[in-house]
Each structure stands twice: as structure tokens, then as C-alpha cells.
Amino acid sequence: MIAVSSEVQPLGCKSAIKNGVGPELDVRLLHHFVAVGEELHYTRAANRLFVAQQALSRDIRGLEERVGLPLLDRTTRRVTLTPVGEQLLVRARELLALHDEMLRELQDHLTDTTPSWADVRNAFTATTAWCWSDEFSRSS
């Protein structure tokens, strides 16, 4: 189980809360933000994610609009994280790790409860044998 750090303070995205409803953050956008935050370079992050750089830029702008705060400072030469961006990067990594752990647990549960081919074959054989024996006893 992954422990979530209590050292990071909440983002306080008050400007993102509209009509009493906070923003929903798409996991894909968080993956994109983490890649840009780690690479500090849009082209490298886009290559890492196998997406077009323009699409990645659009997604990051959309994420910033969604939370209502700038997450990155961009110049023609460099990309840096804002203080809020640094905070979000920590939380996004934690959230994505929890997301991945949850998916693994669900997959493990699925493989634990999904019958194997041997189970299916045994059930089919037992059912077929029962049907034949029932049919045989009726005809006798």
C-alpha cells in the first residue's frame, strides 16, 4: 500500500472552484503534467508520452485553466515549475502511483476470480457427464 505524504500542503485552488464544485482532474492530464514537470521540456515529454508536442502543450494549458493557476513558467529557452506546479507534481505522482496500484489490485482480483481454462474444461466435463448420465437414466 502506498502512503500519501502529509508534508505537502493543499493546493488551495479556490479560483478553480465554481458553483461549489471543484475541478475534476483527468488522469491523462496528470500523466502529461508529470512528464513535463519531470522533463522540464515539452518535446522530450511529448516523445516520452508518444504524443504530439502541440497536443501536449494544449493539454497543459487546459490543465492550468482547469485549476485556475499557472503550473509552469515558459520561455523560449526553458520550462520551470511554479511553486504551485512543484506542489502539484508531488501530489500528481502520489495520485498516479495510487491509481496504478489500484489497477494492479483490480487486475489481481480479476485473475484470482476468473476461472482458468482448466476450471472451464472441468466444469464443462462435469456438466456434460451429468447431462449424459441423466439422459442415460431416463432412457433405461
N, C-alpha and C positions, 0 to 999 in steps of 0.2 A: 504494500500500500504506500502511496506517495503522500508525504507530509507537505502541507501548504505552509509556506513561510508566513510567520506573523510579523516579521520585521518590516515588511513593506506596507506603507500606509495606503488607504484607499485613494483612488484617483480623484474623487470629488468632481465628477463630470456634471456639475449642476446645469451647465448650459446645454447638455445633451438630453436632459430630462424634459420632455414635452408633454403637457397634459397629464402629469403624474405618472407617465410610463417611461421607464428607462430604455436605453437603446439595446437592441439585440445585436450581438456581435457574431457574425458568420465565422465559423471555424476556418474556412478557407482564407478569409481576410486576415485572420490572426496568423495563419501559416505564412502568408505573404509578408505581413509586417515583421514577423520574427526573422524571416530570411533577409529582408532589407536591413533590419536592425543589427543582425549579426555580420552581414557582409559590408554594410555601410557603402553599398554600391549597387545601383539599380540593375545594371547589365549582368553583373555576377549573380545577383539574387534571381534575376529572371532566368538565367541559364540553369541555376540550381533547381528552380521550380519547373523548368520546361514550359515557360510561358513567354509571351512576347513582352518586351520591356515596356511598351506603351500600355498594354493591359495591366501590368503590374503597377505602373505609375497611376493609372486610373483607379485601381483598387485601393491604393494607399490614400489617394485624395478622398475617395469615398469613405474610407475608414475615419479619416480626420474629420470629415463633415459629419459623420455619424456620431462621433464622440464630442464634436464641437470644440476640439482643441488641436493645436498643431503638435504632431508627434515627431516630425523630422524637420531639421533646418537644411535647406538645399541651396547650394550654389552651383555654378557651372563646374566647379572643381571638386566639391566634396559634399558628402551627406553626413550629417551628425544627428544624434538623437537629442530632442529637447528633454528637459528634466521629466516631463510627463511621459515622453516616449521611453525614457530609461525605465521608469516605473512600470509602464505597460509591458515592456519587453520581459521583465521579470515575471509578471503575472501571466502573460500570454504563454511563456514557456511552461509555467506550472500548470496552467489550464490545459494546454495541449498534451502535456505528459499525462494528466488525469484522463483526458479524452482517449488517448492511446491505450492506457491501462484498462479503461472501461471496455473498449472494443476487444482487447485481448481476453478479458474476463468473460464477456458475452460469447466470444468465439470458443473459449474453453468449455463454457456451459453447453453451447450448441453441440460441440463434438462429444461431450460426455453424455448427452441425451439423445443424440441422433443415432439410430440403430446402424450398426455396421452391416456390410453385405452378408457376413456370416449370420448375423441375427435375422436379417430378412430371409435368407435362404432357409434357416432353421424354422422360422415361423411358417414359411410357405410349405416346407416339407411336412411339418406337423399338421397344418391345416388341410393339406391335400390328403395326407394319410387318414385324418379324421373323416373327411368327406367320403373317401373311398370306403372306409370301414362302415360308415353309416349307410352308404349306398349298398354295400355288400350285405349288411344285416337286414335291410329292407327286402332285398331280392331273395333271401333264404327262407 
